[in-house]
Amino acid sequence: MMSDRDDLTLPGFIAEAEVLPPPKNLAWGLLAMLVGLGIVIGIAVAGGAALLTLIWPDPAGMCNAATGPCSDLSVEQIAVFSGIDLPASAEIESAQYAQADDTGMLFATVILAGGDADPLRSGDYRVAPSLSWVAEVDALMLDNLVLYEGVESVVGAGHEAASGQRADGRTVILIRVTRAI
């Protein structure tokens, strides 16, 4: 009887050593697989974070209002926070952003370039009969003045705006947004 298992061969069968080579560098292969898996998970997390930032803007993207109101805002930041599709050519006449607890407050006056369409007339805002700050708007003596409030199901509560034309024909948009951040 044969005592060594390696010597055992049966007719028509192939020995295991002839089919599968002995494992070499198993540790390196496992390490490479784990590194690759980590890279894939990292890309998925980064992509998900970027997508969520686009859907829910991060208030930290606004100017730092931790110690008091700030005014260092861009047209894009105002557009994202207010939900108004402002053209890139718009000019900021004045802007102020403040935070209180979990609430962000944005007051801005934006002037559109000549020929730019008023985004409030076709956006997520609807005509409002009155606003609490209408006296401030009246003081500007704008022509074709229209008051707007945000459609709550789209932009949420606390979104208000007004738009009208100055004597030079350029559209002025006043924005007042108070929303949770």
Stockholm file with secondary structure:
# STOCKHOLM 1.0

chainA/1-181         MMSDRDDLTLPGFIAEAEVLPPPKNLAWGLLAMLVGLGIVIGIAVAGGAALLTLIWPDPAGMCNAATGPCSDLSVEQIAVFSGIDLPASAEIESAQYAQADDTGMLFATVILAGGDADPLRSGDYRVAPSLSWVAEVDALMLDNLVLYEGVESVVGAGHEAASGQRADGRTVILIRVTRAI
#=GR chainA/1-181 SS CCCCGGGCCCTTCCCHHHHSCCCCSHHHHHHHHHHHHHHHHHHHHHHHHHHHHHHSCCGGGSCCCSSSCBCCCCHHHHHHHHTCCCCTTCEEEEEEEEEETTEEEEEEEEECCTTCCCGGGSSSEEECSCCTTHHHHHTTCCEEEEEEEECHHHHCSSEEEEEEECTTSCEEEEEEEEEEC
#=GC SS_cons         CCCCGGGCCCTTCCCHHHHSCCCCSHHHHHHHHHHHHHHHHHHHHHHHHHHHHHHSCCGGGSCCCSSSCBCCCCHHHHHHHHTCCCCTTCEEEEEEEEEETTEEEEEEEEECCTTCCCGGGSSSEEECSCCTTHHHHHTTCCEEEEEEEECHHHHCSSEEEEEEECTTSCEEEEEEEEEEC
//
